[in-house]
Amino acid sequence: MVKGERDYRAHVLVLPYPAQGHINPTLQFAKRLVSKGLKATLVTTIFISKTIEIEPGPVGVEPISDGCDEAGYAEAGSVEAYLERLEAVSPRTLAELIDKQAQSGHPVSCLVYDSFLPWALDVAKGLGLTGASFFTQTCSVSAVHYHVYHGNLKVPVDVTKVTLPALPALGISDVPSFFSDARSCTGYMKLLLNQFSNLENADWVLFNTLDKLEEQMVKWMEERWRMITVGPTLPSVYLDKRLGGDENYSINLYKPDNAAAYMKWLDVKPTGSVVYVSFGSMAELSEERMEELAWGIKRSNKYFLWVVRETEKKKLPAKLIEDMKDKGIIVTWSKQIEVLAHEAVGCFVSHCGWNSTMEALCLGVPMVCMPQWTDQPTNAKFVVDIWGVGVRLKVDDKGIVRREEMESCIREVMEGERSEEIKRNAKKWKELSKEAMDEGGSSDKNIDEFVASLLKT
């Protein structure tokens, strides 16, 4: 036996939904558990383990089948088909892995499973394990899903204002997109609602957020479940710096585009002078939308770093991009957290996915919000009206952000009347995020409580 191999105090399997925005937060949480003296093992799909380089650091990695071992999600062909295969195959292969761990001398005491995979709780309970549901979206977004699941909010939402316990009033443009347009994607909608199908049986409910971001909602949830906040789940180097070697996320589904070159470009730009533009890995915009955005960025006359996936680049007007090259650069992918952490970046134009929003909050970067779907509209509502760290782009009657609006919002965040207040708020949330994960902080104490409970079982 390797020296120190059995020095751990308990063994936790961590099972994320197989997507980057779910794997990285759960893996970062697993690193925290290891730092507290536990053994943690990330469970991923066979396809991901074969095709993507994972650098888990102190966390082990074990694959299971999801029924799509050769081509992953593409092998199934649709959200609905993939989820059916996943639920048909993975419970058995997960149980086999848990048995394998016991036979090899590493018995599992707890399964931390992604809330998108409620069947995993049934596996855990069937094998006598502690089951902890891990939510990768905010408490507030998840609460909207909860109320829809329990019939407290009808879908599609047909009122101008949604009023729910512990939430600010939400307009139709503020609720998660699947609930304002129930036809948009029934597969994802089912995924979101099923999170609550057996949640009352979970021993723990964990959220990737911090108490002070959503104080009222956290209290509301604490009355219903054994719920704790354990975030933000960013690499330690950007927060408390207590986990040695934890400097980057451990998985990237896309290869960063010449990172050395764009970081060198940022190095010679004045502090707070660069607009960073990125809409994540899934957004697809029309040519008209892309052209309007490009013109808006150009008209702002700011330095910019714009992430445009290779499949989207053809939508940009070649002549316009040529004219803009003296002010900025376009890359196909970037290490986002490294860019946001750079002192030259003064504004983040984002779709407001939760991981991106949390990175901006933790690093103190003001935001220009352009939400597209799922949780993004609700996150944007909080960014602007609750946390006060950005502005939201308005669309015209065709649903398009026009160049004048893009220019205006960039200027408002970087130099307008509200810019100083936005920057002050951004600095405040940056400090509170670090405080939550530092020794004795709210999330750190919550993780300690979770670990202590496992040692009693």
Salt bridges, closest charged atoms under 4 A:
GLU5 OE2 - HIS106 NE2 3.64
GLU62 OE1 - LYS100 NZ 3.32
GLU70 OE2 - LYS50 NZ 3.87
GLU75 OE2 - ARG85 NH1 3.38
GLU96 OE2 - ARG92 NH1 3.32
ASP114 OD2 - HIS22 ND1 2.74
ASP174 OD1 - ARG392 NH1 3.04
ASP181 OD1 - ARG183 NE 3.38
ASP203 OD2 - LYS125 NZ 2.48
GLU223 OE1 - ARG224 NH1 3.56
ASP240 OD1 - ARG32 NH2 2.60
ASP240 OD2 - ARG242 NE 2.76
ASP246 OD1 - LYS31 NZ 3.13
ASP267 OD1 - HIS342 NE2 2.67
GLU288 OE1 - LYS398 NZ 3.40
GLU288 OE2 - ARG402 NH1 3.08
GLU292 OE2 - ARG402 NH1 3.65
GLU292 OE2 - ARG403 NH2 2.88
GLU312 OE2 - LYS315 NZ 2.91
GLU322 OE2 - LYS325 NZ 2.64
ASP323 OD2 - LYS319 NZ 2.99
ASP385 OD2 - LYS381 NZ 2.93
ASP396 OD2 - ARG402 NE 2.67
GLU407 OE1 - ARG299 NE 2.87
GLU407 OE2 - ARG411 NE 3.29
GLU412 OE2 - ARG418 NH1 3.40
GLU415 OE1 - LYS302 NZ 2.50
GLU415 OE2 - ARG411 NH1 3.00
GLU435 OE2 - LYS212 NZ 3.39
ASP438 OD1 - ARG242 NE 3.74
ASP444 OD1 - LYS36 NZ 2.64
ASP444 OD1 - ARG242 NH2 2.90
ASP448 OD1 - LYS36 NZ 2.84
